[in-house]
Amino acid sequence: MRGKQRKKVLLILDGPALVSEIKGKTNLSLAETSRVLRGLVEQGLAECKNPEDHLGRVYGLTDKGYNLQKKIK
Protein backbone atom coordinates (compact mmCIF):
# COMPACT_ATOMS: atom_id res chain seq x y z
CA MET A 1 0.00 0.00 0.00
CA ARG A 2 1.34 3.40 -0.99
CA GLY A 3 0.83 6.50 1.07
CA LYS A 4 0.96 7.25 4.75
CA GLN A 5 -2.49 8.83 4.62
CA ARG A 6 -4.12 5.75 3.10
CA LYS A 7 -2.45 3.54 5.66
CA LYS A 8 -3.59 5.82 8.48
CA VAL A 9 -7.23 5.70 7.31
CA LEU A 10 -7.11 1.96 6.70
CA LEU A 11 -5.82 1.33 10.22
CA ILE A 12 -8.50 3.37 12.01
CA LEU A 13 -11.47 1.92 10.10
CA ASP A 14 -12.60 -0.81 12.48
CA GLY A 15 -16.25 -0.42 11.52
CA PRO A 16 -18.55 1.89 9.61
CA ALA A 17 -17.66 5.55 10.15
CA LEU A 18 -18.71 8.96 8.91
CA VAL A 19 -16.19 10.95 6.88
CA SER A 20 -16.11 13.53 9.69
CA GLU A 21 -15.25 10.80 12.24
CA ILE A 22 -12.43 9.51 10.04
CA LYS A 23 -11.19 13.08 9.56
CA GLY A 24 -11.15 13.64 13.32
CA LYS A 25 -9.24 10.44 14.07
CA THR A 26 -6.60 11.01 11.38
CA ASN A 27 -6.11 14.80 11.63
CA LEU A 28 -6.40 15.02 7.84
CA SER A 29 -8.35 17.81 6.16
CA LEU A 30 -11.80 17.01 4.82
CA ALA A 31 -10.46 17.19 1.25
CA GLU A 32 -7.58 14.82 2.06
CA THR A 33 -9.91 12.41 3.85
CA SER A 34 -12.30 12.35 0.90
CA ARG A 35 -9.44 11.82 -1.57
CA VAL A 36 -8.00 8.97 0.49
CA LEU A 37 -11.41 7.30 0.80
CA ARG A 38 -11.96 7.56 -2.96
CA GLY A 39 -8.61 5.85 -3.50
CA LEU A 40 -9.45 3.06 -1.05
CA VAL A 41 -12.81 2.55 -2.77
CA GLU A 42 -11.13 2.42 -6.20
CA GLN A 43 -8.72 -0.22 -4.87
CA GLY A 44 -11.60 -2.27 -3.51
CA LEU A 45 -10.41 -1.80 0.08
CA ALA A 46 -13.34 0.29 1.31
CA GLU A 47 -16.93 0.96 0.33
CA CYS A 48 -19.55 3.61 0.91
CA LYS A 49 -22.31 2.00 2.96
CA ASN A 50 -24.95 4.59 1.98
CA PRO A 51 -24.09 5.84 -1.54
CA GLU A 52 -27.59 7.26 -2.07
CA ASP A 53 -27.01 9.83 0.68
CA HIS A 54 -25.11 12.95 -0.31
CA LEU A 55 -24.56 14.09 3.27
CA GLY A 56 -23.36 11.93 6.11
CA ARG A 57 -21.73 9.25 3.99
CA VAL A 58 -20.61 6.21 5.93
CA TYR A 59 -17.55 4.22 4.88
CA GLY A 60 -16.28 0.83 5.95
CA LEU A 61 -13.70 -1.69 4.88
CA THR A 62 -14.39 -4.50 2.46
CA ASP A 63 -13.15 -8.03 3.15
CA LYS A 64 -10.08 -7.18 1.08
CA GLY A 65 -9.54 -4.08 3.21
CA TYR A 66 -9.88 -6.02 6.49
CA ASN A 67 -7.39 -8.60 5.25
CA LEU A 68 -4.85 -5.89 4.38
CA GLN A 69 -5.50 -4.14 7.70
CA LYS A 70 -4.65 -7.35 9.58
CA LYS A 71 -1.39 -7.70 7.64
CA ILE A 72 -0.15 -4.19 8.39
CA LYS A 73 -1.23 -3.89 12.05
N, C-alpha and C positions, 0 to 999 in steps of 0.2 A: 504494500500500500504506500502510495506516495503522498506526502504532505502531512505536516504536523497537525494542521487544523482538522483534516479528515480523520486522523487517528484519534484526536482529542474527542471529536463528536462521536465517533464509533464506540469509544470506551465508556462514555457516560450514558449511552442509550441502553438502559437495562429494561425498558418497557416503553409503551407509548408516551410521547411527550409533545407538548406544544413547542412551536419554534421559539417562543419567548422563554420557555423554561430551559431549552437547550442553550440559547444565547446567554442566559444568566449563569449557567453552570460552566460555560466555556470561556466567558469573558470576550467573546467575539462580537463584532458589530452585527446588527441585524442583516445587513447585506452579505457579510462574510458567512454567517450562519446559513442563510438561504442558498448561497452559492455552493457551500460544502454539502448541504442536504441534496441539492440537485445532482451533484456529482455522485453521491452515494446511491441515489435512486438510479441514475444512469448505469452504474456498475452492478446494479442488482443487489446491493447490500442493505438498502433501506427502502421503505415504501411509505407513501402518504396513506394514512388509514381513513381519511375522509376527503377524498379529492373533489367532491362536489361542493364543499364549503370553501369560500374564498377568504374567510377570516377564521382564525383559530384552527389552522391546519395542524393535525396531529401526525407525527412521524414515529415509526418504529423500525426495528431491524427485521430483515428477512432471515430465513434459515441460513442462507449464505453469509449474511452479516453476523449472525450469532456465532457461526463457526469460526469466522475470521477473528471476531472479538475474543473468543476463547484462546486462540493461538497467540494473540499479541498481549494478553493480560499477564 
